[in-house]
Amino acid sequence: MTATAAEAATAPVTRRRARTGGPADGPKLLETVLGWILVVVIAVFVTRAGLM
């Protein structure tokens, strides 16, 4: 069996296992809003502490 044949034999298995099993794509809007809230809170703390 050549290297190319071995790669071809395992390619479909690799594609099926490519998904990492991370969290499903949920509400993107909620994630975006929470991210921006976190940015604003950190900016407030930084300016209150006099670091900028």
Secondary structure, DSSP 8 states (H G I E B T S, - for coil): --HHHHHHHHHHHHHHT----------HHHHHHHHHHHHHHHHHHHHHTT--
